[in-house]
Amino acid sequence: MLEGGMHAPYPSNWPIALNHFKGAAYGKCIVADYNNVSKDKCVTEFLKLKQCFMEAYKKP
């Protein structure tokens, strides 16, 4: 629980650091050539990030 009684926008067991690094890798890939973004440009990085989120939110 955050200050003021607010809840964090993610589950307490969420691997934040792992998602952060994968999100950063995807962002860097997109920004590397942001004037030429196209479908599947950074598909490998996106799929790694997606898998990380899917694992973090899978039901017990």
N, CA, C and O atoms as a printed pandas DataFrame, in Angstrom:
     atom_number atom_name residue_name chain_id  residue_number  x_coord  y_coord  z_coord
0              1         N          MET        A               1    0.845   -1.173    0.000
1              2        CA          MET        A               1    0.000    0.000    0.000
2              3         C          MET        A               1    0.890    1.235    0.000
3              4         O          MET        A               1    1.911    1.279    0.685
4              5         N          LEU        A               2    0.498    2.215   -0.760
5              6        CA          LEU        A               2    1.260    3.442   -0.862
6              7         C          LEU        A               2    0.793    4.457    0.166
7              8         O          LEU        A               2   -0.206    4.255    0.855
8              9         N          GLU        A               3    1.527    5.540    0.254
9             10        CA          GLU        A               3    1.180    6.633    1.157
10            11         C          GLU        A               3   -0.231    7.137    0.878
11            12         O          GLU        A               3   -0.636    7.240   -0.280
12            13         N          GLY        A               4   -0.962    7.444    1.904
13            14        CA          GLY        A               4   -2.325    7.939    1.736
14            15         C          GLY        A               4   -3.336    6.830    1.519
15            16         O          GLY        A               4   -4.481    7.103    1.156
16            17         N          GLY        A               5   -2.931    5.566    1.738
17            18        CA          GLY        A               5   -3.850    4.453    1.595
18            19         C          GLY        A               5   -4.072    3.989    0.166
19            20         O          GLY        A               5   -4.922    3.133   -0.080
20            21         N          MET        A               6   -3.322    4.540   -0.777
21            22        CA          MET        A               6   -3.482    4.138   -2.178
22            23         C          MET        A               6   -2.747    2.830   -2.418
23            24         O          MET        A               6   -1.731    2.558   -1.778
24            25         N          HIS        A               7   -3.246    2.033   -3.320
25            26        CA          HIS        A               7   -2.608    0.774   -3.676
26            27         C          HIS        A               7   -1.700    0.974   -4.873
27            28         O          HIS        A               7   -1.955    1.818   -5.732
28            29         N          ALA        A               8   -0.640    0.189   -4.917
29            30        CA          ALA        A               8    0.260    0.226   -6.065
30            31         C          ALA        A               8   -0.492   -0.274   -7.297
31            32         O          ALA        A               8   -1.372   -1.125   -7.170
32            33         N          PRO        A               9   -0.167    0.232   -8.478
33            34        CA          PRO        A               9   -0.862   -0.173   -9.705
34            35         C          PRO        A               9   -0.422   -1.523  -10.243
35            36         O          PRO        A               9   -0.699   -1.845  -11.399
36            37         N          TYR        A              10    0.256   -2.317   -9.429
37            38        CA          TYR        A              10    0.742   -3.619   -9.845
38            39         C          TYR        A              10    0.692   -4.566   -8.650
39            40         O          TYR        A              10    0.716   -4.110   -7.507
40            41         N          PRO        A              11    0.625   -5.853   -8.887
41            42        CA          PRO        A              11    0.608   -6.812   -7.785
42            43         C          PRO        A              11    1.913   -6.760   -6.994
43            44         O          PRO        A              11    2.962   -6.425   -7.543
44            45         N          SER        A              12    1.849   -7.086   -5.722
45            46        CA          SER        A              12    3.040   -7.031   -4.876
46            47         C          SER        A              12    4.103   -8.037   -5.316
47            48         O          SER        A              12    5.279   -7.861   -4.998
48            49         N          ASN        A              13    3.716   -9.078   -6.036
49            50        CA          ASN        A              13    4.692  -10.071   -6.480
50            51         C          ASN        A              13    5.205   -9.796   -7.894
51            52         O          ASN        A              13    5.880  -10.640   -8.484
52            53         N          TRP        A              14    4.897   -8.649   -8.424
53            54        CA          TRP        A              14    5.297   -8.286   -9.777
54            55         C          TRP        A              14    6.810   -8.106   -9.864
55            56         O          TRP        A              14    7.380   -7.358   -9.070
56            57         N          PRO        A              15    7.467   -8.765  -10.799
57            58        CA          PRO        A              15    8.919   -8.612  -10.928
58            59         C          PRO        A              15    9.251   -7.295  -11.621
59            60         O          PRO        A              15    9.591   -7.271  -12.804
60            61         N          ILE        A              16    9.148   -6.206  -10.873
61            62        CA          ILE        A              16    9.294   -4.862  -11.434
62            63         C          ILE        A              16   10.625   -4.677  -12.146
63            64         O          ILE        A              16   10.668   -4.147  -13.256
64            65         N          ALA        A              17   11.697   -5.104  -11.524
65            66        CA          ALA        A              17   13.013   -4.895  -12.129
66            67         C          ALA        A              17   13.108   -5.595  -13.471
67            68         O          ALA        A              17   13.637   -5.029  -14.428
68            69         N          LEU        A              18   12.609   -6.807  -13.555
69            70        CA          LEU        A              18   12.668   -7.552  -14.802
70            71         C          LEU        A              18   11.862   -6.848  -15.889
71            72         O          LEU        A              18   12.345   -6.682  -17.010
72            73         N          ASN        A              19   10.640   -6.433  -15.568
73            74        CA          ASN        A              19    9.823   -5.723  -16.543
74            75         C          ASN        A              19   10.465   -4.395  -16.931
75            76         O          ASN        A              19   10.374   -3.972  -18.083
76            77         N          HIS        A              20   11.104   -3.750  -15.985
77            78        CA          HIS        A              20   11.750   -2.469  -16.265
78            79         C          HIS        A              20   12.834   -2.626  -17.328
79            80         O          HIS        A              20   12.897   -1.848  -18.280
80            81         N          PHE        A              21   13.679   -3.630  -17.160
81            82        CA          PHE        A              21   14.769   -3.825  -18.120
82            83         C          PHE        A              21   14.241   -4.239  -19.493
83            84         O          PHE        A              21   14.764   -3.797  -20.516
84            85         N          LYS        A              22   13.231   -5.067  -19.521
85            86        CA          LYS        A              22   12.670   -5.488  -20.804
86            87         C          LYS        A              22   11.928   -4.339  -21.463
87            88         O          LYS        A              22   11.960   -4.191  -22.685
88            89         N          GLY        A              23   11.259   -3.525  -20.656
89            90        CA          GLY        A              23   10.588   -2.342  -21.189
90            91         C          GLY        A              23   11.589   -1.343  -21.740
91            92         O          GLY        A              23   11.353   -0.722  -22.776
92            93         N          ALA        A              24   12.702   -1.192  -21.046
93            94        CA          ALA        A              24   13.749   -0.281  -21.507
94            95         C          ALA        A              24   14.351   -0.769  -22.823
95            96         O          ALA        A              24   14.630    0.032  -23.715
96            97         N          ALA        A              25   14.549   -2.065  -22.944
97            98        CA          ALA        A              25   15.107   -2.618  -24.188
98            99         C          ALA        A              25   14.160   -2.368  -25.360
99           100         O          ALA        A              25   14.597   -2.019  -26.456
100          101         N          TYR        A              26   12.863   -2.550  -25.122
101          102        CA          TYR        A              26   11.880   -2.302  -26.181
102          103         C          TYR        A              26   11.861   -0.819  -26.543
103          104         O          TYR        A              26   11.838   -0.463  -27.721
104          105         N          GLY        A              27   11.871    0.032  -25.537
105          106        CA          GLY        A              27   11.872    1.473  -25.783
106          107         C          GLY        A              27   13.096    1.926  -26.558
107          108         O          GLY        A              27   12.988    2.746  -27.470
108          109         N          LYS        A              28   14.256    1.400  -26.203
109          110        CA          LYS        A              28   15.491    1.759  -26.909
110          111         C          LYS        A              28   15.439    1.317  -28.361
111          112         O          LYS        A              28   15.929    2.014  -29.249
112          113         N          CYS        A              29   14.847    0.164  -28.594
113          114        CA          CYS        A              29   14.731   -0.336  -29.967
114          115         C          CYS        A              29   13.861    0.603  -30.809
115          116         O          CYS        A              29   14.206    0.935  -31.943
116          117         N          ILE        A              30   12.736    1.021  -30.240
117          118        CA          ILE        A              30   11.834    1.920  -30.964
118          119         C          ILE        A              30   12.487    3.278  -31.201
119          120         O          ILE        A              30   12.425    3.821  -32.304
120          121         N          VAL        A              31   13.111    3.818  -30.164
121          122        CA          VAL        A              31   13.704    5.153  -30.257
122          123         C          VAL        A              31   14.921    5.180  -31.171
123          124         O          VAL        A              31   15.250    6.228  -31.727
124          125         N          ALA        A              32   15.586    4.058  -31.334
125          126        CA          ALA        A              32   16.791    4.002  -32.166
126          127         C          ALA        A              32   16.524    4.526  -33.578
127          128         O          ALA        A              32   17.410    5.114  -34.199
128          129         N          ASP        A              33   15.324    4.319  -34.080
129          130        CA          ASP        A              33   14.977    4.798  -35.422
130          131         C          ASP        A              33   13.492    5.168  -35.434
131          132         O          ASP        A              33   12.708    4.619  -36.208
132          133         N          TYR        A              34   13.125    6.104  -34.565
133          134        CA          TYR        A              34   11.713    6.437  -34.385
134          135         C          TYR        A              34   11.054    7.055  -35.608
135          136         O          TYR        A              34    9.826    7.088  -35.680
136          137         N          ASN        A              35   11.809    7.534  -36.551
137          138        CA          ASN        A              35   11.220    8.082  -37.774
138          139         C          ASN        A              35   10.844    6.987  -38.765
139          140         O          ASN        A              35   10.196    7.252  -39.777
140          141         N          ASN        A              36   11.253    5.764  -38.468
141          142        CA          ASN        A              36   10.993    4.666  -39.381
142          143         C          ASN        A              36   10.391    3.470  -38.639
143          144         O          ASN        A              36   10.764    2.326  -38.897
144          145         N          VAL        A              37    9.461    3.735  -37.720
145          146        CA          VAL        A              37    8.818    2.655  -36.969
146          147         C          VAL        A              37    7.820    1.956  -37.874
147          148         O          VAL        A              37    7.027    2.595  -38.566
148          149         N          SER        A              38    7.874    0.645  -37.857
149          150        CA          SER        A              38    6.947   -0.141  -38.662
150          151         C          SER        A              38    6.530   -1.372  -37.869
151          152         O          SER        A              38    7.128   -1.698  -36.843
152          153         N          LYS        A              39    5.515   -2.036  -38.351
153          154        CA          LYS        A              39    5.039   -3.244  -37.687
154          155         C          LYS        A              39    6.182   -4.252  -37.601
155          156         O          LYS        A              39    6.936   -4.443  -38.556
156          157         N          ASP        A              40    6.292   -4.880  -36.460
157          158        CA          ASP        A              40    7.295   -5.913  -36.202
158          159         C          ASP        A              40    8.731   -5.394  -36.185
159          160         O          ASP        A              40    9.671   -6.185  -36.267
160          161         N          LYS        A              41    8.916   -4.072  -36.078
161          162        CA          LYS        A              41   10.267   -3.508  -36.043
162          163         C          LYS        A              41   11.057   -4.053  -34.862
163          164         O          LYS        A              41   12.225   -4.416  -35.003
164          165         N          CYS        A              42   10.421   -4.109  -33.703
165          166        CA          CYS        A              42   11.089   -4.568  -32.487
166          167         C          CYS        A              42   10.331   -5.743  -31.890
167          168         O          CYS        A              42   10.124   -5.809  -30.679
168          169         N          VAL        A              43    9.925   -6.660  -32.740
169          170        CA          VAL        A              43    9.069   -7.755  -32.307
170          171         C          VAL        A              43    9.742   -8.630  -31.241
171          172         O          VAL        A              43    9.064   -9.098  -30.326
172          173         N          THR        A              44   11.028   -8.857  -31.336
173          174        CA          THR        A              44   11.718   -9.699  -30.359
174          175         C          THR        A              44   11.658   -9.072  -28.965
175          176         O          THR        A              44   11.338   -9.748  -27.987
176          177         N          GLU        A              45   11.966   -7.780  -28.881
177          178        CA          GLU        A              45   11.927   -7.076  -27.598
178          179         C          GLU        A              45   10.504   -7.001  -27.070
179          180         O          GLU        A              45   10.278   -7.154  -25.869
180          181         N          PHE        A              46    9.540   -6.766  -27.958
181          182        CA          PHE        A              46    8.142   -6.684  -27.540
182          183         C          PHE        A              46    7.658   -8.018  -26.967
183          184         O          PHE        A              46    6.990   -8.047  -25.933
184          185         N          LEU        A              47    7.991   -9.105  -27.629
185          186        CA          LEU        A              47    7.542  -10.415  -27.155
186          187         C          LEU        A              47    8.154  -10.774  -25.797
187          188         O          LEU        A              47    7.500  -11.413  -24.973
188          189         N          LYS        A              48    9.398  -10.367  -25.564
189          190        CA          LYS        A              48   10.017  -10.599  -24.252
190          191         C          LYS        A              48    9.290   -9.804  -23.175
191          192         O          LYS        A              48    9.033  -10.318  -22.086
192          193         N          LEU        A              49    8.959   -8.556  -23.475
193          194        CA          LEU        A              49    8.231   -7.719  -22.521
194          195         C          LEU        A              49    6.827   -8.272  -22.281
195          196         O          LEU        A              49    6.365   -8.321  -21.141
196          197         N          LYS        A              50    6.162   -8.680  -23.332
197          198        CA          LYS        A              50    4.825   -9.254  -23.208
198          199         C          LYS        A              50    4.845  -10.498  -22.332
199          200         O          LYS        A              50    3.994  -10.659  -21.458
200          201         N          GLN        A              51    5.815  -11.380  -22.563
201          202        CA          GLN        A              51    5.928  -12.604  -21.777
202          203         C          GLN        A              51    6.141  -12.282  -20.302
203          204         O          GLN        A              51    5.583  -12.946  -19.429
204          205         N          CYS        A              52    6.937  -11.279  -20.033
205          206        CA          CYS        A              52    7.194  -10.874  -18.657
206          207         C          CYS        A              52    5.896  -10.420  -17.985
207          208         O          CYS        A              52    5.629  -10.798  -16.845
208          209         N          PHE        A              53    5.095   -9.621  -18.672
209          210        CA          PHE        A              53    3.810   -9.183  -18.122
210          211         C          PHE        A              53    2.855  -10.357  -17.953
211          212         O          PHE        A              53    2.150  -10.441  -16.947
212          213         N          MET        A              54    2.827  -11.248  -18.909
213          214        CA          MET        A              54    1.920  -12.408  -18.822
214          215         C          MET        A              54    2.284  -13.270  -17.612
215          216         O          MET        A              54    1.398  -13.748  -16.904
216          217         N          GLU        A              55    3.573  -13.469  -17.374
217          218        CA          GLU        A              55    3.997  -14.256  -16.228
218          219         C          GLU        A              55    3.685  -13.550  -14.913
219          220         O          GLU        A              55    3.317  -14.190  -13.929
220          221         N          ALA        A              56    3.833  -12.236  -14.904
221          222        CA          ALA        A              56    3.574  -11.470  -13.691
222          223         C          ALA        A              56    2.097  -11.481  -13.314
223          224         O          ALA        A              56    1.757  -11.441  -12.132
224          225         N          TYR        A              57    1.233  -11.535  -14.296
225          226        CA          TYR        A              57   -0.204  -11.454  -14.035
226          227         C          TYR        A              57   -0.940  -12.765  -14.167
227          228         O          TYR        A              57   -2.169  -12.780  -14.108
228          229         N          LYS        A              58   -0.228  -13.876  -14.346
229          230        CA          LYS        A              58   -0.937  -15.141  -14.472
230          231         C          LYS        A              58   -1.586  -15.489  -13.125
231          232         O          LYS        A              58   -1.061  -15.180  -12.055
232          233         N          LYS        A              59   -2.715  -16.125  -13.221
233          234        CA          LYS        A              59   -3.466  -16.476  -12.024
234          235         C          LYS        A              59   -2.798  -17.645  -11.324
235          236         O          LYS        A              59   -2.295  -18.560  -11.976
236          237         N          PRO        A              60   -2.790  -17.616   -9.976
237          238        CA          PRO        A              60   -2.147  -18.696   -9.218
238          239         C          PRO        A              60   -2.877  -20.004   -9.345
239          240         O          PRO        A              60   -2.456  -21.005   -8.764
